[in-house]
């Protein structure tokens, strides 16, 4: 729960109200976080906040009134991040909220790849009218028996919220687990089981592991990271598990390798015509984060992010602006400025406060790439004169009076 949650947000002695729009159905438990100070509207043009899951926003006209977009999930490919940044719209996602649901499906994928569970079930269905089914089972089951995963090597590429859970869980299944992530956070490192072996060269995973599970974001540097060259390093008995993004894998190369016996299985949570029904492919209809619990967790987290930003100005889990948190405002005023990350900007802001006879009680400035975010707690309320002067500055996208 964020600082100030559950308290009424006031501006000049009046209750401040916010409008929000849902671009997809959002779990009610999340909407319940948005209290009586929030009103649901049907058109994004009337909203300060938007909640979204999979709906594409790339062709939408985003109004100047829109301050925040919260994606109830991890991926944000459906949101025009640069356009939002240029308009001063903070975009949040909900990392880790669906991690357990995805982790469980990855484990299921490993079991389906090792034991040919699907093949065995389909055989039983095909023979359901056969009076000798029970007797036939004893001879036929050997075709679907497969192998156990205990003692096998699992390589986890990407040790974020999901990758860590997969790695840790696999150690309890008596697997030999290797983890690779050159950008692992301090918090993630603390949460990683000491039984997971840290690998400095991802090629060691490709060459040594029986199961390879990918958990990295889709970037220009990771697009088709699993390609023909990488597959050539793997064991012919290797299994690739892709529950992150389909475009991380050159699936045409994977299908060819499976047909030629150079791979054992490809497990994907992203159905398409390249892999559906192909030999060696087990394709799941994007069920990873579709559990009721995951959807509830994502909805609650997204709503909390919206409240913390609109009511306090705090940013956590933004994908286009830096994280920034000053807690609950206890001074007379707070103003937040979304601007380009350029030299001398803070000095210009403070000069404007001085010109307008406004004293700064506290301040912070954070940057992320080309964009930056500044918050100022003030001993006197922010004035319209100061707001207009800031808005007129080059590189300033939006100025918000939080309090």
C-alpha positions in Angstrom: 0.0 0.0 0.0 1.4 3.4 -1.0 1.9 6.4 1.2 -1.4 8.3 1.5 -3.6 5.6 0.1 -7.0 5.8 1.6 -6.7 9.5 2.4 -8.7 12.1 0.6 -6.7 14.1 -1.9 -7.4 17.9 -1.5 -6.6 20.9 -3.7 -7.3 24.4 -2.3 -9.5 22.9 0.4 -11.7 21.0 -2.1 -11.8 17.3 -2.8 -9.9 16.5 -5.9 -11.7 14.1 -8.3 -10.2 12.0 -11.0 -11.7 10.2 -14.1 -10.5 6.9 -15.3 -11.3 4.7 -18.3 -10.9 1.0 -18.8 -9.7 0.0 -22.3 -10.1 -3.7 -21.4 -12.1 -5.5 -18.7 -10.3 -5.0 -15.5 -10.8 -7.2 -12.4 -13.3 -5.6 -10.0 -10.9 -6.1 -7.1 -8.6 -3.6 -8.8 -11.3 -1.1 -9.5 -12.3 -1.2 -5.9 -8.9 0.3 -5.0 -10.1 3.4 -6.8 -12.3 4.9 -4.1 -15.1 7.5 -4.2 -12.6 10.1 -5.5 -12.5 8.3 -8.8 -15.2 8.1 -11.4 -15.3 5.7 -14.3 -15.9 7.2 -17.8 -16.3 5.6 -21.2 -14.1 7.9 -23.3 -10.4 8.3 -22.9 -10.8 12.0 -23.9 -12.5 12.6 -20.5 -10.0 10.7 -18.4 -6.9 11.5 -16.4 -6.0 7.8 -16.1 -6.4 4.7 -18.3 -6.2 1.1 -17.4 -5.3 -1.3 -20.2 -4.4 -5.0 -20.7 -4.1 -6.0 -24.4 -5.9 -3.2 -26.3 -3.7 -1.5 -28.8 -3.3 2.2 -28.1 -1.0 3.0 -31.0 -3.7 4.5 -33.2 -5.5 6.3 -30.4 -5.6 10.0 -30.0 -4.4 10.7 -26.5 -5.8 13.8 -24.9 -3.7 16.4 -23.0 -5.8 15.6 -20.0 -4.5 12.1 -19.8 -1.8 11.9 -17.1 -1.2 8.2 -16.6 -1.6 4.8 -18.3 -1.4 1.6 -16.2 -0.9 -1.7 -18.0 -2.4 -4.6 -15.9 0.5 -6.9 -17.0 4.1 -6.8 -17.9 4.4 -6.3 -21.6 3.8 -2.8 -23.0 4.1 -3.4 -26.8 0.5 -2.3 -27.2 1.3 1.2 -25.8 3.1 4.0 -27.7 5.7 4.7 -25.1 7.6 7.5 -26.9 4.4 9.3 -27.8 3.2 9.1 -24.2 6.6 10.4 -22.9 6.4 13.4 -25.3 2.9 14.2 -24.0 4.0 13.8 -20.3 1.9 10.7 -19.8 3.5 8.3 -17.4 3.1 4.6 -18.4 3.2 1.9 -15.6 3.3 -1.8 -15.8 2.9 -4.4 -13.1 6.1 -6.5 -12.9 5.9 -9.6 -10.8 2.1 -9.4 -10.2 1.6 -12.4 -12.6 4.9 -14.1 -11.9 3.6 -17.1 -10.0 1.0 -17.9 -12.7 3.7 -17.9 -15.4 6.1 -19.8 -13.2 3.6 -22.7 -12.7 3.0 -22.9 -16.5 6.7 -23.0 -17.2 7.0 -26.0 -14.8 4.0 -27.6 -16.5 5.7 -27.0 -19.9 8.8 -28.9 -18.7 6.7 -31.8 -17.6 4.8 -31.9 -20.9 8.1 -31.9 -22.8 9.7 -34.6 -20.8 6.8 -37.1 -20.4 4.7 -36.7 -23.6 1.6 -36.2 -21.4 -0.3 -34.7 -24.3 0.4 -37.7 -26.5 -0.7 -40.2 -23.8 -4.0 -38.3 -23.2 -4.8 -38.1 -26.9 -4.2 -41.9 -27.2 -6.7 -42.6 -24.4 -9.3 -40.3 -26.1 -8.8 -42.1 -29.4 -9.2 -45.5 -27.8 -12.1 -44.5 -25.5 -14.5 -47.0 -27.3 -12.1 -49.8 -27.2 -13.2 -52.6 -24.8 -9.6 -53.6 -24.4 -8.5 -50.1 -23.3 -7.3 -51.1 -19.9 -5.3 -54.0 -21.2 -3.8 -52.1 -24.1 -2.7 -49.3 -21.7 0.0 -51.6 -20.2 1.7 -52.1 -23.5 1.1 -48.7 -25.1 2.2 -46.5 -22.1 5.8 -47.1 -22.9 5.5 -44.9 -25.9 4.6 -41.9 -23.8 6.7 -42.6 -20.6 9.5 -40.1 -21.3 12.0 -39.1 -18.7 12.1 -37.4 -15.3 13.3 -33.8 -14.9 15.1 -34.5 -11.6 18.8 -34.4 -12.2 18.5 -32.5 -15.5 20.1 -29.2 -16.2 17.8 -26.1 -16.5 19.2 -22.8 -17.8 17.2 -19.7 -17.0 18.0 -16.7 -19.1 16.8 -13.5 -17.4 16.4 -13.4 -13.6 13.6 -11.0 -13.2 10.4 -11.6 -11.2 9.4 -14.7 -13.2 12.9 -16.1 -14.0 13.8 -16.1 -10.3 10.6 -18.0 -9.4 11.2 -20.6 -12.1 14.9 -21.1 -11.1 14.1 -21.4 -7.4 11.2 -23.8 -7.9 13.3 -26.0 -10.2 15.9 -26.4 -7.4 13.2 -27.9 -5.2 12.5 -30.4 -8.1 16.1 -31.6 -7.8 17.1 -30.0 -11.1 20.6 -28.6 -11.6 19.8 -24.9 -12.3 21.9 -22.3 -14.1 21.0 -18.6 -14.2 22.2 -15.9 -16.6 21.4 -12.2 -16.3 24.1 -9.6 -16.7 21.8 -6.9 -15.4 20.4 -8.7 -12.3 19.2 -6.2 -9.7 20.5 -6.3 -6.1 17.0 -7.2 -4.9 16.7 -10.1 -7.4 20.1 -11.4 -6.4 19.0 -11.5 -2.7 15.9 -13.5 -3.7 17.7 -16.0 -5.9 18.4 -19.4 -4.3 22.0 -20.0 -3.5 21.6 -23.4 -5.2 21.2 -21.6 -8.6 24.6 -21.5 -10.3 25.4 -18.0 -11.7 26.6 -18.2 -15.4 28.6 -15.4 -16.8 28.5 -16.6 -20.4 25.1 -17.4 -21.9 26.7 -19.8 -24.3 27.4 -22.2 -21.4 23.6 -22.5 -21.0 23.1 -23.2 -24.7 25.8 -25.9 -24.7 25.2 -27.6 -21.4 21.5 -27.4 -20.5 18.7 -29.9 -21.1 16.0 -27.3 -20.7 16.4 -23.6 -21.6 13.8 -21.1 -20.3 13.8 -17.5 -21.6 12.6 -14.6 -19.4 13.9 -11.4 -21.0 12.1 -8.4 -22.4 11.7 -7.9 -26.1 14.3 -5.4 -27.2 16.2 -4.8 -30.4 19.1 -6.6 -28.8 17.0 -9.6 -27.8 14.8 -10.0 -30.9 15.4 -13.5 -32.3 18.1 -14.1 -29.7 17.4 -17.8 -30.1 18.4 -18.3 -33.8 20.0 -20.9 -36.1 23.5 -20.1 -34.7 22.4 -20.5 -31.1 20.4 -23.7 -31.8 23.5 -25.2 -33.4 25.2 -25.0 -29.9 22.4 -26.9 -28.2 22.1 -30.6 -27.5 19.8 -32.5 -29.9 17.8 -33.4 -26.8 17.4 -29.8 -25.6 14.0 -28.3 -24.9 13.3 -24.5 -25.4 10.7 -23.0 -23.2 9.3 -19.6 -24.3 6.8 -17.9 -22.0 8.2 -14.4 -22.5 7.7 -13.2 -26.1 7.4 -15.1 -29.3 9.7 -12.7 -31.2 12.6 -13.6 -28.9 12.9 -16.8 -30.9 13.4 -17.4 -34.6 10.6 -19.9 -34.7 11.2 -20.9 -38.4 14.7 -22.0 -37.4 13.3 -23.9 -34.4 10.7 -25.7 -36.5 13.4 -26.7 -39.0 15.7 -27.9 -36.2 12.9 -30.0 -34.7 12.1 -31.6 -38.1 15.8 -32.5 -38.5 16.1 -34.0 -35.1 18.5 -31.2 -33.8 16.1 -30.3 -31.0 13.7 -32.3 -28.9 10.8 -29.9 -28.1 9.8 -26.3 -28.3 7.2 -25.1 -25.7 5.6 -21.7 -26.5 2.7 -19.8 -24.9 2.3 -17.8 -28.1 0.2 -19.5 -30.8 0.9 -18.7 -34.5 0.8 -20.4 -37.8 4.6 -21.0 -37.7 4.5 -23.4 -34.7 0.9 -24.5 -34.3 0.6 -28.3 -35.0 4.3 -28.6 -36.1 6.3 -31.6 -35.1 8.0 -31.2 -31.7 6.0 -28.0 -30.8 3.7 -27.8 -27.8 1.9 -24.5 -28.2 -0.3 -23.2 -25.4 -3.0 -20.5 -26.0 -1.3 -17.7 -24.0 -2.4 -19.0 -20.6 0.7 -17.9 -18.6 -0.7 -14.8 -16.9 -4.4 -15.7 -17.4 -5.2 -17.1 -14.0 -7.8 -15.4 -11.9 -5.2 -14.7 -9.2 -2.7 -13.1 -11.7 -5.4 -10.9 -13.2 -6.5 -9.8 -9.7 -2.9 -9.1 -8.7 -2.2 -7.0 -11.8 -5.4 -5.0 -11.5 -4.8 -4.2 -7.9 -1.2 -3.2 -8.5 -2.1 -1.0 -11.6 -4.8 0.8 -9.6 -2.4 1.4 -6.7 0.2 2.9 -9.1 -2.5 5.2 -10.5 -3.5 6.4 -7.1 0.1 7.0 -5.9 0.9 9.0 -9.0 -2.3 11.1 -9.2 -2.6 11.8 -5.5 1.1 12.0 -4.5 3.1 12.4 -7.7 5.1 9.3 -6.9 6.3 7.0 -9.7 7.1 3.3 -9.3 7.3 0.8 -12.1 7.1 3.3 -14.9 8.5 2.1 -18.3 9.0 5.6 -19.8 9.9 7.8 -16.8 12.2 7.2 -13.9 11.1 5.9 -10.5 10.7 8.8 -8.0 9.1 8.7 -4.6 8.8 11.6 -2.0 6.1 9.9 0.1 3.0 11.8 1.1 3.2 15.6 0.9 3.1 17.3 4.3 3.9 20.8 3.1 1.6 23.4 1.7 2.1 22.3 -1.9 3.7 19.9 -4.3 4.3 20.3 -8.0 5.6 17.6 -10.4 7.3 18.4 -13.7 7.8 15.9 -16.6 10.6 17.2 -18.9 13.5 16.4 -21.1 16.7 15.3 -19.5 18.9 18.3 -20.3 21.4 20.5 -18.5 20.5 23.5 -16.5 16.8 22.7 -16.2 16.7 22.4 -12.4 18.3 25.8 -12.1 15.7 27.4 -14.3 12.9 25.8 -12.2 14.3 27.1 -9.0 14.7 30.6 -10.5 11.0 30.6 -11.4 10.1 29.7 -7.9 12.3 32.6 -6.6 10.7 35.0 -9.1 7.2 34.0 -7.9 8.2 34.2 -4.2 7.7 30.5 -3.6 10.0 28.7 -1.2 11.1 25.1 -1.9 10.9 22.9 1.2 12.2 19.7 -0.5 12.9 18.5 -4.0 14.1 15.6 -6.1 15.1 15.0 -9.7 15.4 11.7 -11.5 16.3 10.8 -15.1 15.8 7.9 -17.4 17.3 8.1 -20.8 16.0 11.2 -22.6 13.4 12.0 -20.0 13.4 13.3 -16.5 11.0 13.9 -13.6 11.2 16.6 -10.9 9.1 17.1 -7.8 9.1 20.1 -5.5 7.5 20.3 -2.0 6.6 23.9 -1.3 6.1 26.0 1.8 3.4 28.0 -0.1 0.9 26.8 -2.7 1.9 26.7 -6.3 0.7 29.7 -8.4 -0.7 29.8 -11.9 2.1 32.3 -12.8 4.8 29.8 -11.9 3.0 27.0 -13.7 2.7 29.0 -16.9 6.4 30.0 -16.7 7.4 26.3 -16.3 5.1 25.2 -19.2 6.7 27.8 -21.4 10.2 26.3 -20.9 11.8 24.3 -23.7 11.7 20.6 -23.0 8.9 20.7 -20.5 6.1 18.3 -21.4 3.7 18.7 -18.4 3.4 20.5 -15.1 1.1 18.9 -12.5 -0.1 20.6 -9.3 -0.3 17.5 -7.0 -1.3 19.6 -4.0 
